[in-house]
Amino acid sequence: MLISDNGIGIPENSDVFNSNSLGLELIHSLVDQLDGEVKISSKNGTIFQIIFPHT
């Protein structure tokens, strides 16, 4: 699953995997529950790639 925008992106010095943001906490919680993986890119906006295992 890809979720993206064309905004200013996430600052380079941000630790999105240890954030106090409710939105990011929800994303990580859901992905953990489904044994998935999150990859984040912040070039030309922000891209969240969420990978779920095949069953």
mmCIF file of the N, C-alpha and C atoms, coordinates in Angstrom:
data_MODEL
# 
_entry.id   MODEL 
# 
loop_
_atom_site.group_PDB 
_atom_site.id 
_atom_site.type_symbol 
_atom_site.label_atom_id 
_atom_site.label_alt_id 
_atom_site.label_comp_id 
_atom_site.label_asym_id 
_atom_site.label_entity_id 
_atom_site.label_seq_id 
_atom_site.pdbx_PDB_ins_code 
_atom_site.Cartn_x 
_atom_site.Cartn_y 
_atom_site.Cartn_z 
_atom_site.occupancy 
_atom_site.B_iso_or_equiv 
_atom_site.pdbx_formal_charge 
_atom_site.auth_seq_id 
_atom_site.auth_comp_id 
_atom_site.auth_asym_id 
_atom_site.auth_atom_id 
_atom_site.pdbx_PDB_model_num 
ATOM 1   N N  . MET A 1 1  ? 0.851  -1.149  0.000  1.00 0.00 ? 1  MET A N  1 
ATOM 2   C CA . MET A 1 1  ? 0.000  0.000   0.000  1.00 0.00 ? 1  MET A CA 1 
ATOM 3   C C  . MET A 1 1  ? 0.908  1.225   0.000  1.00 0.00 ? 1  MET A C  1 
ATOM 4   N N  . LEU A 1 2  ? 0.617  2.190   -0.879 1.00 0.00 ? 2  LEU A N  1 
ATOM 5   C CA . LEU A 1 2  ? 1.356  3.432   -0.918 1.00 0.00 ? 2  LEU A CA 1 
ATOM 6   C C  . LEU A 1 2  ? 0.434  4.587   -0.563 1.00 0.00 ? 2  LEU A C  1 
ATOM 7   N N  . ILE A 1 3  ? 0.902  5.440   0.303  1.00 0.00 ? 3  ILE A N  1 
ATOM 8   C CA . ILE A 1 3  ? 0.181  6.656   0.668  1.00 0.00 ? 3  ILE A CA 1 
ATOM 9   C C  . ILE A 1 3  ? 1.170  7.789   0.513  1.00 0.00 ? 3  ILE A C  1 
ATOM 10  N N  . SER A 1 4  ? 0.793  8.811   -0.263 1.00 0.00 ? 4  SER A N  1 
ATOM 11  C CA . SER A 1 4  ? 1.752  9.885   -0.510 1.00 0.00 ? 4  SER A CA 1 
ATOM 12  C C  . SER A 1 4  ? 1.051  11.232  -0.619 1.00 0.00 ? 4  SER A C  1 
ATOM 13  N N  . ASP A 1 5  ? 1.862  12.283  -0.503 1.00 0.00 ? 5  ASP A N  1 
ATOM 14  C CA . ASP A 1 5  ? 1.390  13.634  -0.749 1.00 0.00 ? 5  ASP A CA 1 
ATOM 15  C C  . ASP A 1 5  ? 2.510  14.402  -1.437 1.00 0.00 ? 5  ASP A C  1 
ATOM 16  N N  . ASN A 1 6  ? 2.215  15.610  -1.854 1.00 0.00 ? 6  ASN A N  1 
ATOM 17  C CA . ASN A 1 6  ? 3.223  16.410  -2.539 1.00 0.00 ? 6  ASN A CA 1 
ATOM 18  C C  . ASN A 1 6  ? 3.595  17.647  -1.725 1.00 0.00 ? 6  ASN A C  1 
ATOM 19  N N  . GLY A 1 7  ? 3.511  17.524  -0.414 1.00 0.00 ? 7  GLY A N  1 
ATOM 20  C CA . GLY A 1 7  ? 3.828  18.629  0.491  1.00 0.00 ? 7  GLY A CA 1 
ATOM 21  C C  . GLY A 1 7  ? 5.325  18.822  0.666  1.00 0.00 ? 7  GLY A C  1 
ATOM 22  N N  . ILE A 1 8  ? 5.695  19.483  1.753  1.00 0.00 ? 8  ILE A N  1 
ATOM 23  C CA . ILE A 1 8  ? 7.100  19.811  1.996  1.00 0.00 ? 8  ILE A CA 1 
ATOM 24  C C  . ILE A 1 8  ? 7.906  18.618  2.514  1.00 0.00 ? 8  ILE A C  1 
ATOM 25  N N  . GLY A 1 9  ? 7.253  17.546  2.870  1.00 0.00 ? 9  GLY A N  1 
ATOM 26  C CA . GLY A 1 9  ? 7.944  16.350  3.356  1.00 0.00 ? 9  GLY A CA 1 
ATOM 27  C C  . GLY A 1 9  ? 8.226  16.419  4.845  1.00 0.00 ? 9  GLY A C  1 
ATOM 28  N N  . ILE A 1 10 ? 8.816  15.378  5.360  1.00 0.00 ? 10 ILE A N  1 
ATOM 29  C CA . ILE A 1 10 ? 9.167  15.280  6.770  1.00 0.00 ? 10 ILE A CA 1 
ATOM 30  C C  . ILE A 1 10 ? 10.613 15.758  6.913  1.00 0.00 ? 10 ILE A C  1 
ATOM 31  N N  . PRO A 1 11 ? 10.897 16.619  7.880  1.00 0.00 ? 11 PRO A N  1 
ATOM 32  C CA . PRO A 1 11 ? 12.278 17.093  8.056  1.00 0.00 ? 11 PRO A CA 1 
ATOM 33  C C  . PRO A 1 11 ? 13.258 15.928  8.239  1.00 0.00 ? 11 PRO A C  1 
ATOM 34  N N  . GLU A 1 12 ? 14.455 16.090  7.678  1.00 0.00 ? 12 GLU A N  1 
ATOM 35  C CA . GLU A 1 12 ? 15.459 15.021  7.738  1.00 0.00 ? 12 GLU A CA 1 
ATOM 36  C C  . GLU A 1 12 ? 15.826 14.604  9.151  1.00 0.00 ? 12 GLU A C  1 
ATOM 37  N N  . ASN A 1 13 ? 15.793 15.533  10.095 1.00 0.00 ? 13 ASN A N  1 
ATOM 38  C CA . ASN A 1 13 ? 16.204 15.210  11.463 1.00 0.00 ? 13 ASN A CA 1 
ATOM 39  C C  . ASN A 1 13 ? 15.071 14.600  12.293 1.00 0.00 ? 13 ASN A C  1 
ATOM 40  N N  . SER A 1 14 ? 13.920 14.350  11.694 1.00 0.00 ? 14 SER A N  1 
ATOM 41  C CA . SER A 1 14 ? 12.794 13.743  12.415 1.00 0.00 ? 14 SER A CA 1 
ATOM 42  C C  . SER A 1 14 ? 12.973 12.234  12.496 1.00 0.00 ? 14 SER A C  1 
ATOM 43  N N  . ASP A 1 15 ? 12.697 11.676  13.656 1.00 0.00 ? 15 ASP A N  1 
ATOM 44  C CA . ASP A 1 15 ? 12.735 10.226  13.839 1.00 0.00 ? 15 ASP A CA 1 
ATOM 45  C C  . ASP A 1 15 ? 11.300 9.721   13.802 1.00 0.00 ? 15 ASP A C  1 
ATOM 46  N N  . VAL A 1 16 ? 10.812 9.389   12.616 1.00 0.00 ? 16 VAL A N  1 
ATOM 47  C CA . VAL A 1 16 ? 9.409  9.012   12.457 1.00 0.00 ? 16 VAL A CA 1 
ATOM 48  C C  . VAL A 1 16 ? 9.087  7.668   13.105 1.00 0.00 ? 16 VAL A C  1 
ATOM 49  N N  . PHE A 1 17 ? 10.099 6.882   13.428 1.00 0.00 ? 17 PHE A N  1 
ATOM 50  C CA . PHE A 1 17 ? 9.844  5.593   14.066 1.00 0.00 ? 17 PHE A CA 1 
ATOM 51  C C  . PHE A 1 17 ? 9.765  5.714   15.585 1.00 0.00 ? 17 PHE A C  1 
ATOM 52  N N  . ASN A 1 18 ? 10.139 6.860   16.119 1.00 0.00 ? 18 ASN A N  1 
ATOM 53  C CA . ASN A 1 18 ? 10.041 7.114   17.559 1.00 0.00 ? 18 ASN A CA 1 
ATOM 54  C C  . ASN A 1 18 ? 9.376  8.472   17.784 1.00 0.00 ? 18 ASN A C  1 
ATOM 55  N N  . SER A 1 19 ? 8.249  8.663   17.154 1.00 0.00 ? 19 SER A N  1 
ATOM 56  C CA . SER A 1 19 ? 7.553  9.945   17.201 1.00 0.00 ? 19 SER A CA 1 
ATOM 57  C C  . SER A 1 19 ? 6.404  9.893   18.205 1.00 0.00 ? 19 SER A C  1 
ATOM 58  N N  . ASN A 1 20 ? 6.063  11.046  18.749 1.00 0.00 ? 20 ASN A N  1 
ATOM 59  C CA . ASN A 1 20 ? 4.906  11.148  19.633 1.00 0.00 ? 20 ASN A CA 1 
ATOM 60  C C  . ASN A 1 20 ? 3.642  11.540  18.872 1.00 0.00 ? 20 ASN A C  1 
ATOM 61  N N  . SER A 1 21 ? 3.706  11.552  17.554 1.00 0.00 ? 21 SER A N  1 
ATOM 62  C CA . SER A 1 21 ? 2.558  11.900  16.715 1.00 0.00 ? 21 SER A CA 1 
ATOM 63  C C  . SER A 1 21 ? 1.516  10.784  16.777 1.00 0.00 ? 21 SER A C  1 
ATOM 64  N N  . LEU A 1 22 ? 0.272  11.141  17.056 1.00 0.00 ? 22 LEU A N  1 
ATOM 65  C CA . LEU A 1 22 ? -0.790 10.137  17.135 1.00 0.00 ? 22 LEU A CA 1 
ATOM 66  C C  . LEU A 1 22 ? -0.939 9.408   15.812 1.00 0.00 ? 22 LEU A C  1 
ATOM 67  N N  . GLY A 1 23 ? -0.879 10.130  14.704 1.00 0.00 ? 23 GLY A N  1 
ATOM 68  C CA . GLY A 1 23 ? -1.027 9.504   13.393 1.00 0.00 ? 23 GLY A CA 1 
ATOM 69  C C  . GLY A 1 23 ? 0.042  8.458   13.137 1.00 0.00 ? 23 GLY A C  1 
ATOM 70  N N  . LEU A 1 24 ? 1.293  8.797   13.432 1.00 0.00 ? 24 LEU A N  1 
ATOM 71  C CA . LEU A 1 24 ? 2.379  7.838   13.218 1.00 0.00 ? 24 LEU A CA 1 
ATOM 72  C C  . LEU A 1 24 ? 2.282  6.667   14.189 1.00 0.00 ? 24 LEU A C  1 
ATOM 73  N N  . GLU A 1 25 ? 1.855  6.924   15.419 1.00 0.00 ? 25 GLU A N  1 
ATOM 74  C CA . GLU A 1 25 ? 1.660  5.830   16.381 1.00 0.00 ? 25 GLU A CA 1 
ATOM 75  C C  . GLU A 1 25 ? 0.591  4.862   15.889 1.00 0.00 ? 25 GLU A C  1 
ATOM 76  N N  . LEU A 1 26 ? -0.489 5.386   15.306 1.00 0.00 ? 26 LEU A N  1 
ATOM 77  C CA . LEU A 1 26 ? -1.551 4.529   14.774 1.00 0.00 ? 26 LEU A CA 1 
ATOM 78  C C  . LEU A 1 26 ? -1.056 3.696   13.596 1.00 0.00 ? 26 LEU A C  1 
ATOM 79  N N  . ILE A 1 27 ? -0.279 4.314   12.713 1.00 0.00 ? 27 ILE A N  1 
ATOM 80  C CA . ILE A 1 27 ? 0.264  3.591   11.564 1.00 0.00 ? 27 ILE A CA 1 
ATOM 81  C C  . ILE A 1 27 ? 1.150  2.445   12.051 1.00 0.00 ? 27 ILE A C  1 
ATOM 82  N N  . HIS A 1 28 ? 2.067  2.747   12.955 1.00 0.00 ? 28 HIS A N  1 
ATOM 83  C CA . HIS A 1 28 ? 2.987  1.713   13.453 1.00 0.00 ? 28 HIS A CA 1 
ATOM 84  C C  . HIS A 1 28 ? 2.238  0.620   14.209 1.00 0.00 ? 28 HIS A C  1 
ATOM 85  N N  . SER A 1 29 ? 1.217  0.985   14.960 1.00 0.00 ? 29 SER A N  1 
ATOM 86  C CA . SER A 1 29 ? 0.443  -0.003  15.700 1.00 0.00 ? 29 SER A CA 1 
ATOM 87  C C  . SER A 1 29 ? -0.285 -0.957  14.748 1.00 0.00 ? 29 SER A C  1 
ATOM 88  N N  . LEU A 1 30 ? -0.920 -0.411  13.725 1.00 0.00 ? 30 LEU A N  1 
ATOM 89  C CA . LEU A 1 30 ? -1.637 -1.240  12.756 1.00 0.00 ? 30 LEU A CA 1 
ATOM 90  C C  . LEU A 1 30 ? -0.671 -2.166  12.021 1.00 0.00 ? 30 LEU A C  1 
ATOM 91  N N  . VAL A 1 31 ? 0.431  -1.615  11.566 1.00 0.00 ? 31 VAL A N  1 
ATOM 92  C CA . VAL A 1 31 ? 1.404  -2.411  10.814 1.00 0.00 ? 31 VAL A CA 1 
ATOM 93  C C  . VAL A 1 31 ? 1.986  -3.513  11.699 1.00 0.00 ? 31 VAL A C  1 
ATOM 94  N N  . ASP A 1 32 ? 2.273  -3.206  12.961 1.00 0.00 ? 32 ASP A N  1 
ATOM 95  C CA . ASP A 1 32 ? 2.784  -4.230  13.883 1.00 0.00 ? 32 ASP A CA 1 
ATOM 96  C C  . ASP A 1 32 ? 1.774  -5.349  14.090 1.00 0.00 ? 32 ASP A C  1 
ATOM 97  N N  . GLN A 1 33 ? 0.499  -4.985  14.245 1.00 0.00 ? 33 GLN A N  1 
ATOM 98  C CA . GLN A 1 33 ? -0.540 -5.994  14.458 1.00 0.00 ? 33 GLN A CA 1 
ATOM 99  C C  . GLN A 1 33 ? -0.667 -6.942  13.275 1.00 0.00 ? 33 GLN A C  1 
ATOM 100 N N  . LEU A 1 34 ? -0.385 -6.431  12.080 1.00 0.00 ? 34 LEU A N  1 
ATOM 101 C CA . LEU A 1 34 ? -0.516 -7.238  10.869 1.00 0.00 ? 34 LEU A CA 1 
ATOM 102 C C  . LEU A 1 34 ? 0.824  -7.793  10.386 1.00 0.00 ? 34 LEU A C  1 
ATOM 103 N N  . ASP A 1 35 ? 1.853  -7.710  11.241 1.00 0.00 ? 35 ASP A N  1 
ATOM 104 C CA . ASP A 1 35 ? 3.196  -8.195  10.910 1.00 0.00 ? 35 ASP A CA 1 
ATOM 105 C C  . ASP A 1 35 ? 3.719  -7.590  9.609  1.00 0.00 ? 35 ASP A C  1 
ATOM 106 N N  . GLY A 1 36 ? 3.421  -6.313  9.419  1.00 0.00 ? 36 GLY A N  1 
ATOM 107 C CA . GLY A 1 36 ? 3.860  -5.625  8.210  1.00 0.00 ? 36 GLY A CA 1 
ATOM 108 C C  . GLY A 1 36 ? 5.132  -4.839  8.429  1.00 0.00 ? 36 GLY A C  1 
ATOM 109 N N  . GLU A 1 37 ? 5.463  -4.035  7.430  1.00 0.00 ? 37 GLU A N  1 
ATOM 110 C CA . GLU A 1 37 ? 6.676  -3.220  7.447  1.00 0.00 ? 37 GLU A CA 1 
ATOM 111 C C  . GLU A 1 37 ? 6.339  -1.853  6.861  1.00 0.00 ? 37 GLU A C  1 
ATOM 112 N N  . VAL A 1 38 ? 6.929  -0.797  7.409  1.00 0.00 ? 38 VAL A N  1 
ATOM 113 C CA . VAL A 1 38 ? 6.719  0.558   6.907  1.00 0.00 ? 38 VAL A CA 1 
ATOM 114 C C  . VAL A 1 38 ? 8.037  1.096   6.382  1.00 0.00 ? 38 VAL A C  1 
ATOM 115 N N  . LYS A 1 39 ? 7.988  1.665   5.179  1.00 0.00 ? 39 LYS A N  1 
ATOM 116 C CA . LYS A 1 39 ? 9.129  2.374   4.616  1.00 0.00 ? 39 LYS A CA 1 
ATOM 117 C C  . LYS A 1 39 ? 8.661  3.795   4.330  1.00 0.00 ? 39 LYS A C  1 
ATOM 118 N N  . ILE A 1 40 ? 9.474  4.769   4.700  1.00 0.00 ? 40 ILE A N  1 
ATOM 119 C CA . ILE A 1 40 ? 9.094  6.167   4.547  1.00 0.00 ? 40 ILE A CA 1 
ATOM 120 C C  . ILE A 1 40 ? 10.149 6.900   3.744  1.00 0.00 ? 40 ILE A C  1 
ATOM 121 N N  . SER A 1 41 ? 9.681  7.652   2.755  1.00 0.00 ? 41 SER A N  1 
ATOM 122 C CA . SER A 1 41 ? 10.559 8.477   1.942  1.00 0.00 ? 41 SER A CA 1 
ATOM 123 C C  . SER A 1 41 ? 10.037 9.906   1.997  1.00 0.00 ? 41 SER A C  1 
ATOM 124 N N  . SER A 1 42 ? 10.931 10.856  2.024  1.00 0.00 ? 42 SER A N  1 
ATOM 125 C CA . SER A 1 42 ? 10.513 12.254  2.104  1.00 0.00 ? 42 SER A CA 1 
ATOM 126 C C  . SER A 1 42 ? 11.202 13.075  1.013  1.00 0.00 ? 42 SER A C  1 
ATOM 127 N N  . LYS A 1 43 ? 11.027 12.642  -0.218 1.00 0.00 ? 43 LYS A N  1 
ATOM 128 C CA . LYS A 1 43 ? 11.552 13.369  -1.369 1.00 0.00 ? 43 LYS A CA 1 
ATOM 129 C C  . LYS A 1 43 ? 10.369 13.750  -2.243 1.00 0.00 ? 43 LYS A C  1 
ATOM 130 N N  . ASN A 1 44 ? 10.245 15.029  -2.556 1.00 0.00 ? 44 ASN A N  1 
ATOM 131 C CA . ASN A 1 44 ? 9.097  15.519  -3.334 1.00 0.00 ? 44 ASN A CA 1 
ATOM 132 C C  . ASN A 1 44 ? 7.787  15.174  -2.638 1.00 0.00 ? 44 ASN A C  1 
ATOM 133 N N  . GLY A 1 45 ? 7.693  15.474  -1.365 1.00 0.00 ? 45 GLY A N  1 
ATOM 134 C CA . GLY A 1 45 ? 6.533  15.113  -0.561 1.00 0.00 ? 45 GLY A CA 1 
ATOM 135 C C  . GLY A 1 45 ? 6.899  13.968  0.358  1.00 0.00 ? 45 GLY A C  1 
ATOM 136 N N  . THR A 1 46 ? 5.910  13.307  0.881  1.00 0.00 ? 46 THR A N  1 
ATOM 137 C CA . THR A 1 46 ? 6.137  12.176  1.776  1.00 0.00 ? 46 THR A CA 1 
ATOM 138 C C  . THR A 1 46 ? 5.455  10.945  1.205  1.00 0.00 ? 46 THR A C  1 
ATOM 139 N N  . ILE A 1 47 ? 6.154  9.828   1.238  1.00 0.00 ? 47 ILE A N  1 
ATOM 140 C CA . ILE A 1 47 ? 5.604  8.559   0.766  1.00 0.00 ? 47 ILE A CA 1 
ATOM 141 C C  . ILE A 1 47 ? 5.722  7.537   1.889  1.00 0.00 ? 47 ILE A C  1 
ATOM 142 N N  . PHE A 1 48 ? 4.601  6.942   2.264  1.00 0.00 ? 48 PHE A N  1 
ATOM 143 C CA . PHE A 1 48 ? 4.571  5.822   3.204  1.00 0.00 ? 48 PHE A CA 1 
ATOM 144 C C  . PHE A 1 48 ? 4.291  4.573   2.383  1.00 0.00 ? 48 PHE A C  1 
ATOM 145 N N  . GLN A 1 49 ? 5.196  3.622   2.421  1.00 0.00 ? 49 GLN A N  1 
ATOM 146 C CA . GLN A 1 49 ? 4.984  2.326   1.775  1.00 0.00 ? 49 GLN A CA 1 
ATOM 147 C C  . GLN A 1 49 ? 4.764  1.323   2.890  1.00 0.00 ? 49 GLN A C  1 
ATOM 148 N N  . ILE A 1 50 ? 3.586  0.717   2.898  1.00 0.00 ? 50 ILE A N  1 
ATOM 149 C CA . ILE A 1 50 ? 3.243  -0.273  3.923  1.00 0.00 ? 50 ILE A CA 1 
ATOM 150 C C  . ILE A 1 50 ? 3.161  -1.631  3.235  1.00 0.00 ? 50 ILE A C  1 
ATOM 151 N N  . ILE A 1 51 ? 3.985  -2.560  3.724  1.00 0.00 ? 51 ILE A N  1 
ATOM 152 C CA . ILE A 1 51 ? 4.084  -3.882  3.106  1.00 0.00 ? 51 ILE A CA 1 
ATOM 153 C C  . ILE A 1 51 ? 3.526  -4.904  4.087  1.00 0.00 ? 51 ILE A C  1 
ATOM 154 N N  . PHE A 1 52 ? 2.521  -5.652  3.633  1.00 0.00 ? 52 PHE A N  1 
ATOM 155 C CA . PHE A 1 52 ? 1.903  -6.693  4.447  1.00 0.00 ? 52 PHE A CA 1 
ATOM 156 C C  . PHE A 1 52 ? 2.350  -8.054  3.925  1.00 0.00 ? 52 PHE A C  1 
ATOM 157 N N  . PRO A 1 53 ? 2.595  -8.999  4.818  1.00 0.00 ? 53 PRO A N  1 
ATOM 158 C CA . PRO A 1 53 ? 3.037  -10.325 4.372  1.00 0.00 ? 53 PRO A CA 1 
ATOM 159 C C  . PRO A 1 53 ? 1.902  -11.065 3.657  1.00 0.00 ? 53 PRO A C  1 
ATOM 160 N N  . HIS A 1 54 ? 2.293  -11.942 2.764  1.00 0.00 ? 54 HIS A N  1 
ATOM 161 C CA . HIS A 1 54 ? 1.307  -12.800 2.084  1.00 0.00 ? 54 HIS A CA 1 
ATOM 162 C C  . HIS A 1 54 ? 0.851  -13.895 3.043  1.00 0.00 ? 54 HIS A C  1 
ATOM 163 N N  . THR A 1 55 ? -0.391 -14.249 2.941  1.00 0.00 ? 55 THR A N  1 
ATOM 164 C CA . THR A 1 55 ? -0.892 -15.336 3.795  1.00 0.00 ? 55 THR A CA 1 
ATOM 165 C C  . THR A 1 55 ? -1.124 -16.585 2.999  1.00 0.00 ? 55 THR A C  1 
# 
